[in-house]
Amino acid sequence: MLDKEDLQALQKMFSASEERMTEKIQESEDRAVQKAMVMMEQCFDPKFNFLAENQQMILKKMVPL
C-alpha cells in the first residue's frame, strides 16, 4: 500500500511531467504559427505587390475628371 510520502512523490513526478509536456506543446505551437506566418508572407506579399503595381498603372491611365 502506498503511504503519504509515496503519493506526494508521485504527485511531484506527475506535476513535473505535466509542466514539461505543456512547455513542449507551447513550443510546437509557436513553431507552427511562425511557419504559417512565413508561408503567408511568401504567398500573399507578391500578390499584393502585383495588385498595387497594376492599380498604379490603371490610375496613371485614367483621365482626370
Distance bins in CASP14 RR format, pairs under 12 A and 6 or more apart:
PFRMAT RR
TARGET T0000
AUTHOR 0000-0000-0000
RMODE 2
METHOD distances of the structure
MODEL  1
1 7 0 0 0 0 0 1 0 0 0 0 0
2 8 0 0 0 0 1 0 0 0 0 0 0
2 9 0 0 0 0 1 0 0 0 0 0 0
2 10 1 0 0 1 0 0 0 0 0 0 0
2 11 0 0 0 0 0 1 0 0 0 0 0
3 9 0 0 0 0 1 0 0 0 0 0 0
3 10 0 0 0 0 0 1 0 0 0 0 0
4 10 0 0 0 0 0 1 0 0 0 0 0
4 11 0 0 0 0 0 1 0 0 0 0 0
5 11 0 0 0 0 0 1 0 0 0 0 0
5 12 0 0 0 0 0 1 0 0 0 0 0
6 12 0 0 0 0 0 1 0 0 0 0 0
6 13 0 0 0 0 0 1 0 0 0 0 0
7 13 0 0 0 0 0 1 0 0 0 0 0
7 14 0 0 0 0 0 1 0 0 0 0 0
8 14 0 0 0 0 0 1 0 0 0 0 0
8 15 0 0 0 0 0 1 0 0 0 0 0
9 15 0 0 0 0 0 1 0 0 0 0 0
9 16 0 0 0 0 0 1 0 0 0 0 0
10 16 0 0 0 0 0 1 0 0 0 0 0
10 17 0 0 0 0 0 1 0 0 0 0 0
11 17 0 0 0 0 0 1 0 0 0 0 0
11 18 0 0 0 0 0 1 0 0 0 0 0
12 18 0 0 0 0 0 1 0 0 0 0 0
12 19 0 0 0 0 0 1 0 0 0 0 0
13 19 0 0 0 0 0 1 0 0 0 0 0
13 20 0 0 0 0 0 1 0 0 0 0 0
14 20 0 0 0 0 0 1 0 0 0 0 0
14 21 0 0 0 0 0 1 0 0 0 0 0
15 21 0 0 0 0 0 1 0 0 0 0 0
15 22 0 0 0 0 0 1 0 0 0 0 0
16 22 0 0 0 0 0 1 0 0 0 0 0
16 23 0 0 0 0 0 1 0 0 0 0 0
17 23 0 0 0 0 0 1 0 0 0 0 0
17 24 0 0 0 0 0 1 0 0 0 0 0
18 24 0 0 0 0 0 1 0 0 0 0 0
18 25 0 0 0 0 0 1 0 0 0 0 0
19 25 0 0 0 0 0 1 0 0 0 0 0
19 26 0 0 0 0 0 1 0 0 0 0 0
20 26 0 0 0 0 0 1 0 0 0 0 0
20 27 0 0 0 0 0 1 0 0 0 0 0
21 27 0 0 0 0 0 1 0 0 0 0 0
21 28 0 0 0 0 0 1 0 0 0 0 0
22 28 0 0 0 0 0 1 0 0 0 0 0
22 29 0 0 0 0 0 1 0 0 0 0 0
23 29 0 0 0 0 0 1 0 0 0 0 0
23 30 0 0 0 0 0 1 0 0 0 0 0
24 30 0 0 0 0 0 1 0 0 0 0 0
24 31 0 0 0 0 0 1 0 0 0 0 0
25 31 0 0 0 0 0 1 0 0 0 0 0
25 32 0 0 0 0 0 1 0 0 0 0 0
26 32 0 0 0 0 0 1 0 0 0 0 0
26 33 0 0 0 0 0 1 0 0 0 0 0
27 33 0 0 0 0 0 1 0 0 0 0 0
27 34 0 0 0 0 0 1 0 0 0 0 0
28 34 0 0 0 0 0 1 0 0 0 0 0
28 35 0 0 0 0 0 1 0 0 0 0 0
29 35 0 0 0 0 0 1 0 0 0 0 0
29 36 0 0 0 0 0 1 0 0 0 0 0
30 36 0 0 0 0 0 1 0 0 0 0 0
30 37 0 0 0 0 0 1 0 0 0 0 0
31 37 0 0 0 0 0 1 0 0 0 0 0
31 38 0 0 0 0 0 1 0 0 0 0 0
32 38 0 0 0 0 0 1 0 0 0 0 0
32 39 0 0 0 0 0 1 0 0 0 0 0
33 39 0 0 0 0 0 1 0 0 0 0 0
33 40 0 0 0 0 0 1 0 0 0 0 0
34 40 0 0 0 0 0 1 0 0 0 0 0
34 41 0 0 0 0 0 1 0 0 0 0 0
35 41 0 0 0 0 0 1 0 0 0 0 0
35 42 0 0 0 0 0 1 0 0 0 0 0
36 42 0 0 0 0 0 1 0 0 0 0 0
36 43 0 0 0 0 0 1 0 0 0 0 0
36 44 0 0 0 0 0 1 0 0 0 0 0
37 43 0 0 0 0 0 1 0 0 0 0 0
37 44 0 0 0 0 0 1 0 0 0 0 0
37 45 0 0 0 0 0 1 0 0 0 0 0
38 44 0 0 0 0 0 1 0 0 0 0 0
38 45 0 0 0 0 0 1 0 0 0 0 0
39 45 0 0 0 0 0 1 0 0 0 0 0
40 46 0 0 0 0 0 1 0 0 0 0 0
40 47 0 0 0 0 0 1 0 0 0 0 0
40 48 0 0 0 0 0 1 0 0 0 0 0
41 47 0 0 0 0 0 1 0 0 0 0 0
41 48 0 0 0 0 0 1 0 0 0 0 0
41 49 0 0 0 0 0 1 0 0 0 0 0
42 48 0 0 0 0 0 1 0 0 0 0 0
44 50 0 0 0 0 0 1 0 0 0 0 0
44 51 0 0 0 0 0 1 0 0 0 0 0
45 51 0 0 0 0 0 1 0 0 0 0 0
45 52 0 0 0 0 0 1 0 0 0 0 0
46 52 0 0 0 0 0 1 0 0 0 0 0
46 53 0 0 0 0 0 1 0 0 0 0 0
47 53 0 0 0 0 0 1 0 0 0 0 0
47 54 0 0 0 0 0 1 0 0 0 0 0
48 54 0 0 0 0 0 1 0 0 0 0 0
48 55 0 0 0 0 0 1 0 0 0 0 0
49 55 0 0 0 0 0 1 0 0 0 0 0
49 56 0 0 0 0 0 1 0 0 0 0 0
50 56 0 0 0 0 0 1 0 0 0 0 0
50 57 0 0 0 0 0 1 0 0 0 0 0
51 57 0 0 0 0 0 1 0 0 0 0 0
51 58 0 0 0 0 0 1 0 0 0 0 0
52 58 0 0 0 0 0 1 0 0 0 0 0
52 59 0 0 0 0 0 1 0 0 0 0 0
53 59 0 0 0 0 0 1 0 0 0 0 0
53 60 0 0 0 0 0 1 0 0 0 0 0
54 60 0 0 0 0 0 1 0 0 0 0 0
54 61 0 0 0 0 0 1 0 0 0 0 0
55 61 0 0 0 0 0 1 0 0 0 0 0
55 62 0 0 0 0 0 1 0 0 0 0 0
56 62 0 0 0 0 0 1 0 0 0 0 0
END
